[in-house]
Amino acid sequence: MHTDRESKDKPDFNAWIQQLKAAGFTTEDRGAARVLIQKYGCGAVVERSASGEPRFAEWPGLLTDNHVAHLVDQGFQKFWQTDDRQFPALAAELKAVHNFDGELRALLGQTSLYNEALGTVSSRYVYDRVEGRGEPKHHQPFD
């Protein structure tokens, strides 16, 4: 059960948005208690959880055509993926997303995991040596 003191210690969703704006993030209302957060050419969609706190509806990624492109790792290279296209990720874009994600998580009070702090984490890993690979070939033993 929540007490009045706990309610006062945790800002509501609108207060979180105001903190983001004060830190230089821009916001765009997406309806249904969702907000697009933007900075450094990157974006993420945050929504109000049942408890009133923010949570990611769309994880941080590169902002392209007012949509958030997500990172896909294909083993040899990282790509940005939207609903209708895929294009190579550049080092400067990866650095921007890493910085955006770190600042956003800190302001939202989200946990930053060790592996995420080391660098940019992809939303999907697709390695050509694994995807679509057929059944393993069985070699016949020598007679």
GIKAZI-V803600 format. One record per residue. SS is DSSP state (a for helix, b for strand, c for the rest). PSI is psi in whole degrees, -180 to 180 (999 if undefined). BURIAL is # if it has 16 or more other C-alpha atoms within 10 Angstrom, else .. Layout:
{{SS PSI BURIAL} {SS PSI BURIAL}}
This chain:
{{c 135 .} {c 139 .} {c 168 .} {a -35 .} {a -44 .} {a -39 .} {a -37 .} {a -30 .} {a -31 .} {c 117 .} {c 153 .} {c 177 .} {a -45 #} {a -34 .} {a -37 .} {a -45 #} {a -41 #} {a -37 .} {a -41 .} {a -44 #} {a -41 .} {a -26 .} {c 8 .} {c 5 .} {c 148 #} {b 154 #} {b 153 #} {b 123 .} {b 131 .} {b 9 .} {b 168 .} {c 42 .} {c 33 .} {b 144 #} {b 132 #} {b 123 #} {b 134 #} {b 144 #} {b 146 #} {c 24 .} {c 14 .} {b 165 #} {b 164 #} {b 150 #} {b 126 #} {b 140 #} {b 161 #} {b 125 #} {c 174 .} {c -31 .} {c -3 .} {c -7 .} {c 156 #} {b 149 #} {b 157 #} {b 127 #} {b -33 .} {b 124 #} {b 157 #} {b 142 #} {b -174 #} {b 135 #} {b 120 #} {b 128 .} {c 40 .} {c 21 .} {b 155 #} {b 117 #} {b 137 #} {b 150 #} {b 132 #} {b 128 #} {b 117 #} {c 27 #} {c -58 .} {c -19 .} {c 156 .} {b 144 #} {b 152 #} {b 136 #} {b 126 #} {c -176 #} {c -34 .} {c 0 .} {c 162 .} {b 137 .} {b 152 .} {b 143 .} {c 133 #} {c 154 .} {a -42 .} {a -36 .} {a -41 #} {a -41 #} {a -42 .} {a -45 #} {a -40 #} {a -47 #} {a -44 #} {a -49 #} {a -44 #} {a -46 #} {a -43 #} {a -46 #} {a -41 .} {a -45 .} {a -29 .} {a -6 #} {c 23 .} {c 151 .} {c 135 .} {c 117 .} {c 154 .} {a -50 .} {a -29 .} {a -33 .} {a -23 .} {a -30 .} {c -171 .} {c 133 #} {c 133 #} {c 152 #} {c -18 .} {b 143 .} {b 118 .} {c 105 .} {c 132 .} {c -25 .} {c -9 .} {c -48 .} {c 130 .} {c 7 .} {c 134 .} {c -174 .} {c 146 .} {c 144 .} {c 133 .} {c 126 .} {c 140 .} {c 135 .} {c 156 .} {c 146 .} {c 999 .}}
